[in-house]
């Protein structure tokens, strides 16, 4: 099992990023909560990781905090919740927000997340209430820290990249376009646009 990776960030296009670890490129899928904390291309970072082994692929998932990884591992144990939906849930809500929804039986907030219907939301509330990991101190959120940074961030079309990322998280292309149509994208990164779009979708 690969518990963590420390290396140079060489590529990021949500939900995929790549780390150069001693000359080996690791492709990692990560939620938007991790992308929000990522530095510029060329910086050295550390990610907590979880490896999913399937018959046709080995997929590595990365998280900026141990809290998010623990939450992901707990989510994928719920019947009907696979890694893709787990990633979408963590992208749409922070661990603290999800924790609050579960303990308040707030299924309405959960069904606003892509791929989560009423039955899935109810199942999450029932099965996750006793499984939720203890939330780690907020200082844990800086685990994906900059060790050395190259401030050049290669972004060609943040708006289009944001739409593609939202589609990868489970939103339909038309819905993804609507989510960002009223967002002023000038001067914003792909991650900034996605953050604003997701915040608007769960209100």
N, C-alpha and C positions, 0 to 999 in steps of 0.2 A: 504494500500500500504506500502511495506517495502522500505524505502528511503535509508537506509544504514545499514551495518552490521559491528560491531567491535568485533573481537574475535581472537582466536588462530588458526593459519593455521595448519591443521592436515593432509592434503592430497592435492597433486597437480599432475595432469596428464592431460595436455592440451587436450581438452578445459575445463576439469572439475577440480574443487577444492572444498575443504570442510573446513568450519570454525566452530570451537567449540565456540558457543556464550552462556556462562553461562550454559554449560552442554548440549546444544542442537546443533546437527550437521546439518548445512545448506549446502546442495549441491548447488553449483553455477557454471554456465557456464560463461567463460570469454574469451575475445579475447587475442591474443598473446601480444598485446601492454600492457595488464595488467600483463601477466605472466612474461614479461621482468622485471617488477618492483618488483616482489614478493621476499621476503626474504626467509630464510631457514625455513624448517618445525619447528614448535614450536614457531615461532615469532607471535606477536600480530599485526594485521593489520586492516585497515578500508577500505571497498569497498562501492562505490556508487552502488545502485542496481535498477533493473527494473524487475517487476514481469509480466510474460506473462501467462495469464489464458486461457487454452484450455479445451475442453470437457473432454479430457482424461488425462490431466496433468496440474500442475502448475509449471512453470519453472522460476527459478530465475537467472538473468544475473547480473554479477558484473563487475565493471570498476574501475580502479585505479584513474581516474580523472572524474570530472564533465563534462569536454569537451567531453570525449569519450561516456559517458552516453547520453548526449544531442545529439551527432551525431547518436548514435544507435537509439534513439527514433525518430529522424527525418528520418533516413533511412527506418525504417519499416513502415513509412507512405506512402512510394513510392509504386505504384502499381507493384506487382510482386516481391517485396523484403520482405522476411520474416525474422524472427529472425536468422535463420541459415545463410542466405546469409549476413545479416547485420554483424554477428560475423566474417564471412570470410573476408568481406571488411575491417573491422577494424583490422583484423589480418595481412592483406597484406599491409596496408598503415596506416601511422599515420594520425591523424585528419588534420594536416597541409598539408600533401601530398595530401590527398583527396580534401581538400579545393582548392589546387592549380589546380588539375585536372579538377574540376568542372568549375572554373573560366577561365581556359585556353581551355575549350572544348576538353580536352585531352582524347578522348574515347579510343585511342590505349593503354594507360596505364591502363585504367579501365578493358578492356577485358582480360588483363593478370591475373586478379584475378579469383579464382575458382568460377564457377557458373555465371559469368558475361559475357553474349554474347553481340553482337553488339547492338541489340535492347535495352537490359537492360542498357547498357552503355549510349546510347543516351537518354533514359528515365531519367536516373540519372542526366545527365547534365541539361536537361530541367527542371525537377521537383525540383532538389536540389538547383539550383542557388539562388532562393529567400528564401529558407528554412534554409540554413546553419546557425547554431547558431554562435554567435560571439565567436571567439577563446579566451579562457581564458589564462591569463598570464602563461608562461611556468612553473612557480613555482607550479602550480596546479598538475603537473605531479608526484609529490612526495606524493600524497595523500595516496597511499597504503604504508604507512610508517611503519618502524619497531618500535614497542613499547618495545618489549623485545624479544630477539632472542635466539633460540637454533640452533647452527651452524651445526647440523647434518642434511644433506639433503639425503633422501633415494632414490638413483637412481641406478637401477640395470643395465639397458641397455639403455643409453641415445639415441643411434642411433635408436633402435627399437621403443622407446617411441616417438621419433621425427616423424618417419614414420607414426605411429598410429595417432598422433596428426594432421599431414597434411591430412590424410585420413578423419579424423573427420571434418576438415575444408572444405572438398569438393574435394580434389585432389584424383585421381585414384591411387591405390597402386603402379602401375608401374611408374607413373609420380612422385609420392612421393619418390620412390627409386632413380630415376634418379636425382632428385633435390639435394639429399645429397650424391650421389656417389663420387663426387669430393671434398667433404668437409673433412678436417682432423678433426676427432672427438675426438682424444686423448685429455683428460683433459677438454673437453667441456661438459657443461650441456645440457640437452634436449632443454632448452629454447635457449641456444646459437646456437645450430645446426639449430633449426627452424628459428631463426632470419636470419642466413646466407643463408638458403635455400630460404626463402621468398625474401630476398634482391636480390638473383640471378635470381629469377623467374620474377621479374618486370623490369629488365634492358632491 
